[in-house]
Amino acid sequence: MSHATGISYLKDGVLPHMWCAGCGIGTMLGALLRAFEELGFSKTETVVVTGIGCTGKLDDYLVTNALHTTHGRALAYATGIKAFNPRLKVVVIMGDGDGVTIGGNHFIHAARRNIDLTAIVLNNLNYGMTGGQASATSPGASVTSTTRYGNPERDFDICALAQAAGANYVARTTTYHGWELKELIKQALTKKGFSLVEAMSPCPTQYGRRNEMKETSAMLHALRDQAMPVAHWRSLPESQRGNRFATGTLVDRTEPGFNERYALVQARAIADASVKP
Ligand SMILES: Cc1ncc(C[n+]2csc(CCOP(=O)(O)OP(=O)(O)O)c2C)c(N)n1
C-alpha cells in the first residue's frame, strides 16, 4: 500500500527547510501536506494563514494560497477571510506564543464564535524564534531565557481553553506521533466549526538545552513519555496523572458555527429590508 507524501502541496526548491535539527515543525508540515493530499484539498480554495515565529514560517513551503500576517493576529485575518468567503477552507498555523500568548484574545474569541476554521498550534513551550523567552505555555518549573531561575507564572492548557471557549473540535498529540498528528489534522479539517489541533513539539535549541534535555532528541522523547491516550488519562485520578497530558480527540461536538448563524441573521435582515420602503 502506498502512503500519501503530500509532495504536490510542497513548493519546488524549498528544501532543505529553515528549522533547526530536531525541531518538530517539519514533522507538522509533513502531516499537514499528507492530510491535504488524503482529503484532496483544493490548492486554489485552501488558504493557510500564519502569524510570526518559527512556526509562522510554514506558509513559505506551500503551494496553496497563503497569508503571512502579524504576530498574534493570524486568527483575526483568518476570521475575515472565512466571513467574506465561507467556501474557502481556512487553516491557521501558529506557535504557542503567537496563538495563545500575544494572540490569546483572538484565540478565545475565534473559539467562542465557533467559526469554521482549523487552528493548528505548535506548542514548543517557548518563544522559539526570538531566543527562547517564556510564553503562556512554559511550565511553572521551566527555565527559559526570561525565567532563568524558574517561571513564576502558571501555564495555559490550550485544549482546555479552546473547549471552555466553545470550539467544536479539540485534539492534541505530539510531533513524535506523526501519523496520529496527520489523522487528527484530517479530522479537524473535515469538522464544521472551530477546530483545534495542539501539536506538542520539541525546541531543542531554545527550550530543551535550558531544561536538561541537551541531546537533540531528548525533548522529543520527553514529550513522547508524557503523552497518554485520553481514555487512559481520564481513567486515572488527578493525583496519578503527574506531568502526563491527554492525547487524541478531546472534544467533538456539532454546535452551529459562526457562518451558519451569520447566514440566518443575513436572511432575516434581507427579509426585513424587502418589506420596508
Ligand atoms: C507585535 C510583535 N511583538 C513581538 C514580535 C517579536 N517576535 C517575533 S516571533 C516571536 C515569538 C514567536 O514565538 P511562537 O509564536 O511561540 O513561535 P515559535 O518561534 O516558537 O515557533 C516574537 C516575540 C513581533 N514580531 N511582533
Ligand as a Chemical Component Dictionary entry (heavy atoms), coordinates in Angstrom:
data_LIG
# 
_chem_comp.id                   LIG 
_chem_comp.type                 NON-POLYMER 
_chem_comp.pdbx_formal_charge   1 
_chem_comp.three_letter_code    LIG 
# 
loop_
_chem_comp_atom.comp_id 
_chem_comp_atom.atom_id 
_chem_comp_atom.alt_atom_id 
_chem_comp_atom.type_symbol 
_chem_comp_atom.charge 
_chem_comp_atom.model_Cartn_x 
_chem_comp_atom.model_Cartn_y 
_chem_comp_atom.model_Cartn_z 
_chem_comp_atom.pdbx_ordinal 
LIG C1  C1  C 0 3.885 42.590 17.814 1  
LIG C2  C2  C 0 5.156 41.781 17.858 2  
LIG N1  N1  N 0 5.738 41.533 19.040 3  
LIG C3  C3  C 0 6.858 40.792 19.100 4  
LIG C4  C4  C 0 7.433 40.314 17.946 5  
LIG C5  C5  C 0 8.717 39.534 18.015 6  
LIG N2  N2  N 1 8.511 38.120 17.827 7  
LIG C6  C6  C 0 8.684 37.547 16.602 8  
LIG S1  S1  S 0 8.493 35.884 16.659 9  
LIG C7  C7  C 0 8.194 35.924 18.311 10 
LIG C8  C8  C 0 7.987 34.663 19.113 11 
LIG C9  C9  C 0 7.295 33.563 18.402 12 
LIG O1  O1  O 0 7.065 32.514 19.297 13 
LIG P1  P1  P 0 5.996 31.410 18.990 14 
LIG O2  O2  O 0 4.750 32.009 18.482 15 
LIG O3  O3  O 0 5.862 30.538 20.178 16 
LIG O4  O4  O 0 6.608 30.627 17.752 17 
LIG P2  P2  P 0 7.965 29.776 17.594 18 
LIG O5  O5  O 0 9.006 30.731 17.096 19 
LIG O6  O6  O 0 8.297 29.185 18.931 20 
LIG O7  O7  O 0 7.575 28.761 16.586 21 
LIG C10 C10 C 0 8.238 37.220 18.819 22 
LIG C11 C11 C 0 8.027 37.584 20.239 23 
LIG C12 C12 C 0 6.803 40.619 16.717 24 
LIG N3  N3  N 0 7.294 40.170 15.556 25 
LIG N4  N4  N 0 5.671 41.344 16.701 26 
# 
loop_
_chem_comp_bond.comp_id 
_chem_comp_bond.atom_id_1 
_chem_comp_bond.atom_id_2 
_chem_comp_bond.value_order 
_chem_comp_bond.pdbx_ordinal 
LIG C1  C2  SING 1  
LIG C2  N1  SING 2  
LIG C2  N4  DOUB 3  
LIG N1  C3  DOUB 4  
LIG C3  C4  SING 5  
LIG C4  C5  SING 6  
LIG C4  C12 DOUB 7  
LIG C5  N2  SING 8  
LIG N2  C6  DOUB 9  
LIG N2  C10 SING 10 
LIG C6  S1  SING 11 
LIG S1  C7  SING 12 
LIG C7  C8  SING 13 
LIG C7  C10 DOUB 14 
LIG C8  C9  SING 15 
LIG C9  O1  SING 16 
LIG O1  P1  SING 17 
LIG P1  O2  DOUB 18 
LIG P1  O3  SING 19 
LIG P1  O4  SING 20 
LIG O4  P2  SING 21 
LIG P2  O5  DOUB 22 
LIG P2  O6  SING 23 
LIG P2  O7  SING 24 
LIG C10 C11 SING 25 
LIG C12 N3  SING 26 
LIG C12 N4  SING 27 
# 
